Amino acid sequence: MADFYSLALKTLVQEFNLEVEFASTDFDSIRLTVPDVARPGLLLAGFFDHFDPQRLQVLGRVEMSYLDKLSQQQQEDIFDRMFSYKIPALLIARGMQPYPACVAMAQKHNVTLLRSKEPTSEILSALIAYLCDELAPRVTRHGVLIEIYGEGVLLTGESGMGKSETAVELLKRGHRLIADDAVEIRKISGNTLVGSAPELIRNYIELRGIGIINVAKLFGMGAVKSENEINLVVNIEPWNNQTVYDRLGAESSYTELLGVKVPMHTIPITPGRNLAVILEVAAMNNRQRKMGYNAALELTEQINRSFDVNLGNMP
């Protein structure tokens, strides 16, 4: 089950260097829970149907120009109603000063007022991108995440299967570690998953018999990466003679993480199999498939054509 996160408003203020025009008494405890940011154009005209008070509200030049044409009493009525919903904060872009009526109603309803010197469209897009990333639904999975030839490969399997040892072999081959043992997976868009390591164990790998190693210090900073998109899941398991394994690969297999389908391979291992090389091939093959080439389908078509020729169905 995915975890849903919140973000402290004061963290957003620090990240974007926003000016605090008025801080509510609960400023330090206000948390944002939705990634959406709204421009309250229709609210200023009195249309509050479908209004979501959990969203951060942003006023730009258009909204402020409209307010210029209203009397102070009309401005007070609008802000009185808007702030009565107890929104997280109101942000005014382009460094414009808030109206006295706005400040008065913010103080009355204890709502935070913020200012930004950035143009409205720029601050809006930056806020939405930041909030989508910070508030993305996420889940933690046991495994190892490695970047191989630009592909994010999530290696899963039971403890003791050699996932960390394989990661070390891949590091020596020039690939990069994102996370070992615990992988935090975030859904940043409808079909995009990004994996990273919990901060406490970032850049560390546990090798049974040796202990903990710091990959960044042992292999250099080029051997680690803070996060990467998850493009492929590879599950390793002990070889079972009773199991029928896919030898052709004509049909793609998928697993679902946070509602997103990700290509998946199950690789049986026995002593002597070079898992690092197999993962390199799997990553390159996955890139080829995304580009429209499937070797298994090509071979199948060639075999079918050969049968047709031999049976006289083709000239």
C-alpha positions as CSV (number, residue, x, y, z in Angstrom):
1,M,0.0,0.0,0.0
2,A,1.3,3.4,-0.9
3,D,2.2,6.1,1.6
4,F,1.0,9.6,1.1
5,Y,3.3,12.4,2.3
6,S,2.7,16.0,3.3
7,L,5.1,19.0,3.1
8,A,5.6,21.7,5.7
9,L,4.7,25.1,4.3
10,K,7.8,26.7,5.9
11,T,9.9,24.2,3.9
12,L,8.3,25.5,0.7
13,V,8.9,29.1,1.8
14,Q,12.6,28.3,2.3
15,E,13.0,26.3,-0.9
16,F,11.6,29.1,-3.1
17,N,12.9,32.0,-1.0
18,L,9.3,33.4,-0.5
19,E,8.6,36.5,1.5
20,V,6.3,36.1,4.5
21,E,4.0,39.1,4.4
22,F,1.9,37.7,7.3
23,A,2.5,34.5,9.2
24,S,-0.5,32.8,10.8
25,T,-0.1,31.6,14.4
26,D,0.0,28.0,13.1
27,F,2.5,28.8,10.4
28,D,5.1,26.3,11.6
29,S,2.6,23.4,11.7
30,I,0.8,24.1,8.3
31,R,1.3,21.2,5.9
32,L,0.5,20.9,2.2
33,T,-1.2,17.6,1.2
34,V,-2.1,18.1,-2.5
35,P,0.3,19.0,-5.3
36,D,-2.2,21.2,-7.1
37,V,-1.8,25.0,-7.1
38,A,-4.7,27.2,-8.0
39,R,-5.2,30.7,-9.4
40,P,-8.5,31.9,-7.8
41,G,-9.8,33.8,-10.8
42,L,-13.4,32.5,-10.5
43,L,-13.3,32.8,-6.7
44,L,-12.8,36.6,-7.1
45,A,-16.0,36.7,-9.1
46,G,-17.8,34.9,-6.3
47,F,-18.0,31.4,-7.8
48,F,-16.9,29.0,-5.1
49,D,-18.4,25.7,-6.5
50,H,-15.9,22.9,-6.6
51,F,-13.4,25.1,-4.6
52,D,-10.7,23.0,-3.0
53,P,-9.4,24.8,0.1
54,Q,-6.4,22.4,0.5
55,R,-4.7,24.0,-2.5
56,L,-2.2,26.8,-2.3
57,Q,-3.7,29.9,-3.9
58,V,-1.7,32.2,-6.2
59,L,-2.6,35.7,-7.3
60,G,-0.9,37.0,-10.5
61,R,-1.1,40.2,-12.5
62,V,-4.5,39.3,-14.0
63,E,-6.2,38.7,-10.7
64,M,-4.6,41.8,-9.1
65,S,-5.8,43.9,-12.1
66,Y,-9.3,42.7,-11.6
67,L,-9.2,43.5,-7.9
68,D,-8.0,47.0,-8.8
69,K,-11.4,47.7,-10.2
70,L,-13.3,46.8,-7.1
71,S,-14.1,48.9,-4.1
72,Q,-12.4,48.2,-0.8
73,Q,-15.6,46.8,0.6
74,Q,-15.9,44.4,-2.3
75,Q,-12.3,43.3,-1.8
76,E,-13.0,42.7,1.9
77,D,-16.0,40.6,1.0
78,I,-14.1,38.5,-1.5
79,F,-11.1,37.9,0.8
80,D,-13.3,37.4,3.8
81,R,-15.1,34.5,2.1
82,M,-11.9,33.0,0.5
83,F,-10.0,33.0,3.8
84,S,-13.0,31.6,5.7
85,Y,-12.2,28.3,4.1
86,K,-8.8,28.3,5.9
87,I,-6.6,27.8,2.8
88,P,-2.9,26.8,3.5
89,A,-1.7,30.2,2.2
90,L,-2.1,32.9,-0.4
91,L,0.9,33.7,-2.6
92,I,1.1,36.9,-4.6
93,A,3.5,36.8,-7.5
94,R,5.7,39.4,-9.3
95,G,6.5,41.0,-5.9
96,M,3.2,42.9,-5.9
97,Q,1.9,44.3,-2.6
98,P,-1.2,42.8,-1.1
99,Y,-4.2,45.1,-0.7
100,P,-5.0,46.4,2.8
101,A,-8.3,44.5,2.6
102,C,-6.4,41.3,1.9
103,V,-4.1,41.8,4.8
104,A,-7.0,42.6,7.2
105,M,-9.0,39.5,6.2
106,A,-5.8,37.3,6.4
107,Q,-5.3,38.5,10.0
108,K,-9.0,38.0,10.8
109,H,-9.0,34.4,9.6
110,N,-5.4,33.6,10.6
111,V,-4.2,32.8,7.0
112,T,-0.6,33.1,5.9
113,L,0.2,35.6,3.1
114,L,3.3,35.1,1.0
115,R,5.0,37.0,-1.8
116,S,7.3,36.0,-4.7
117,K,9.3,38.2,-7.1
118,E,9.0,35.6,-9.8
119,P,6.6,35.9,-12.8
120,T,3.3,34.1,-12.1
121,S,3.7,31.4,-14.8
122,E,7.3,30.6,-13.6
123,I,6.5,30.3,-9.9
124,L,3.3,28.3,-10.7
125,S,5.1,25.7,-12.8
126,A,8.0,25.5,-10.4
127,L,5.7,25.0,-7.4
128,I,3.6,22.3,-9.2
129,A,6.7,20.4,-10.2
130,Y,8.2,20.6,-6.7
131,L,5.0,19.6,-5.0
132,C,4.3,16.7,-7.4
133,D,7.7,15.3,-6.6
134,E,7.6,15.9,-2.8
135,L,4.0,14.7,-2.4
136,A,4.1,11.7,-4.8
137,P,2.6,8.5,-3.5
138,R,5.4,6.2,-2.5
139,V,6.2,2.7,-1.2
140,T,9.4,1.0,0.0
141,R,10.5,-2.3,-1.4
142,H,13.3,-4.7,-0.5
143,G,15.8,-4.9,-3.3
144,V,18.7,-3.2,-5.1
145,L,18.4,-0.4,-7.7
146,I,21.2,-0.1,-10.2
147,E,21.5,2.2,-13.3
148,I,22.8,-0.1,-16.2
149,Y,23.4,1.6,-19.5
150,G,20.9,4.3,-18.5
151,E,18.2,1.9,-17.5
152,G,17.0,1.7,-13.9
153,V,17.0,-2.0,-13.0
154,L,15.3,-3.0,-9.7
155,L,16.8,-6.3,-8.6
156,T,14.5,-8.2,-6.2
157,G,14.6,-11.6,-4.6
158,E,14.9,-13.3,-1.2
159,S,17.7,-12.3,1.2
160,G,21.0,-14.1,0.6
161,M,20.4,-14.5,-3.2
162,G,23.5,-12.3,-4.0
163,K,21.8,-9.1,-5.0
164,S,24.4,-6.9,-3.3
165,E,27.3,-8.9,-4.6
166,T,25.9,-8.6,-8.1
167,A,25.6,-4.8,-7.6
168,V,29.3,-4.6,-6.7
169,E,30.2,-6.5,-9.8
170,L,28.1,-4.1,-11.9
171,L,29.8,-1.1,-10.1
172,K,33.2,-2.5,-11.2
173,R,31.9,-2.6,-14.7
174,G,31.1,1.1,-14.6
175,H,27.4,1.2,-13.7
176,R,25.9,3.2,-10.8
177,L,24.2,2.3,-7.5
178,I,21.0,4.1,-6.5
179,A,19.9,2.0,-3.5
180,D,20.8,-1.2,-1.7
181,D,18.5,-3.2,0.6
182,A,15.6,-0.7,0.7
183,V,14.4,1.2,-2.3
184,E,11.9,4.1,-1.9
185,I,9.7,4.2,-5.0
186,R,7.7,7.3,-5.9
187,K,5.1,7.7,-8.6
188,I,5.8,11.1,-10.0
189,S,3.4,10.9,-13.0
190,G,0.8,8.5,-14.4
191,N,3.3,6.0,-15.7
192,T,6.7,7.1,-14.3
193,L,8.3,5.6,-11.2
194,V,11.5,6.9,-9.6
195,G,13.5,5.0,-7.1
196,S,15.9,6.4,-4.5
197,A,17.6,5.3,-1.2
198,P,16.5,6.2,2.3
199,E,18.8,9.0,3.4
200,L,20.3,7.0,6.3
201,I,21.6,4.2,4.1
202,R,22.3,6.2,0.9
203,N,25.6,5.1,-0.9
204,Y,26.1,2.1,1.5
205,I,26.1,-1.6,0.5
206,E,26.1,-4.6,2.9
207,L,28.2,-7.5,1.9
208,R,27.8,-10.7,4.0
209,G,31.2,-11.7,5.4
210,I,32.7,-8.3,4.8
211,G,30.3,-5.8,6.3
212,I,29.2,-2.3,5.2
213,I,31.0,-0.4,2.5
214,N,30.6,3.1,1.3
215,V,30.4,2.9,-2.5
216,A,31.0,6.7,-3.0
217,K,34.3,6.6,-1.1
218,L,35.4,3.2,-2.3
219,F,34.5,3.4,-6.0
220,G,34.3,7.2,-6.4
221,M,31.3,9.6,-6.8
222,G,30.8,8.5,-10.3
223,A,29.6,5.1,-9.0
224,V,26.5,6.5,-7.2
225,K,23.4,8.3,-8.2
226,S,20.7,9.9,-6.0
227,E,17.7,8.6,-7.9
228,N,16.7,7.0,-11.2
229,E,13.6,6.0,-13.1
230,I,12.7,2.4,-12.7
231,N,12.6,0.8,-16.2
232,L,12.9,-2.9,-15.5
233,V,12.3,-5.3,-12.6
234,V,14.4,-8.4,-12.4
235,N,13.5,-11.1,-9.8
236,I,16.1,-13.7,-9.1
237,E,15.3,-17.0,-7.6
238,P,17.0,-20.4,-7.1
239,W,16.8,-22.7,-10.1
240,N,14.0,-25.2,-9.8
241,N,14.0,-28.2,-12.1
242,Q,10.2,-28.5,-11.7
243,T,9.6,-24.9,-13.0
244,V,9.2,-24.2,-16.7
245,Y,11.1,-21.0,-17.6
246,D,10.5,-18.8,-20.6
247,R,13.3,-19.5,-23.1
248,L,12.0,-17.4,-26.0
249,G,10.8,-14.2,-24.4
250,A,8.2,-13.5,-27.1
251,E,5.6,-12.4,-24.6
252,S,6.4,-9.6,-22.2
253,S,5.9,-10.0,-18.5
254,Y,5.0,-7.1,-16.2
255,T,4.7,-6.4,-12.5
256,E,2.7,-3.6,-11.0
257,L,4.1,-1.0,-8.6
258,L,1.9,1.9,-7.4
259,G,-0.5,1.1,-10.2
260,V,2.2,1.4,-12.9
261,K,3.1,-1.7,-15.1
262,V,6.8,-2.2,-15.3
263,P,8.5,-4.9,-17.5
264,M,9.8,-7.8,-15.5
265,H,12.1,-10.8,-15.9
266,T,12.4,-13.8,-13.6
267,I,16.0,-15.1,-13.7
268,P,16.8,-18.5,-12.1
269,I,20.3,-18.7,-10.7
270,T,22.7,-21.6,-10.2
271,P,26.3,-21.6,-9.1
272,G,28.5,-20.3,-11.9
273,R,26.0,-18.1,-13.7
274,N,27.3,-14.6,-14.2
275,L,24.4,-12.5,-13.1
276,A,26.0,-9.2,-13.8
277,V,26.4,-10.0,-17.5
278,I,22.9,-11.3,-17.7
279,L,21.6,-8.0,-16.1
280,E,23.6,-5.9,-18.6
281,V,22.0,-7.9,-21.5
282,A,18.6,-7.5,-19.9
283,A,19.0,-3.8,-19.6
284,M,20.2,-3.4,-23.3
285,N,17.4,-5.7,-24.5
286,N,14.8,-3.6,-22.6
287,R,16.1,-0.5,-24.3
288,Q,15.8,-2.2,-27.7
289,R,12.2,-3.2,-27.0
290,K,11.3,0.4,-26.0
291,M,12.8,1.4,-29.4
292,G,10.5,-1.1,-31.2
293,Y,12.8,-4.1,-31.8
294,N,12.1,-7.5,-30.3
295,A,14.6,-10.2,-31.2
296,A,12.2,-13.0,-30.1
297,L,9.4,-11.8,-32.4
298,E,11.9,-11.4,-35.3
299,L,13.1,-15.0,-34.8
300,T,9.5,-16.3,-34.6
301,E,8.6,-14.5,-37.8
302,Q,11.6,-16.0,-39.6
303,I,10.7,-19.5,-38.4
304,N,7.1,-19.0,-39.6
305,R,8.3,-17.8,-43.0
306,S,10.6,-20.8,-43.3
307,F,7.7,-23.2,-42.5
308,D,5.5,-21.4,-45.1
309,V,8.2,-21.7,-47.8
310,N,8.8,-25.4,-47.0
311,L,5.1,-26.1,-47.1
312,G,4.7,-24.3,-50.4
313,N,2.6,-21.5,-49.0
314,M,5.1,-18.8,-50.2
315,P,7.0,-18.4,-53.4
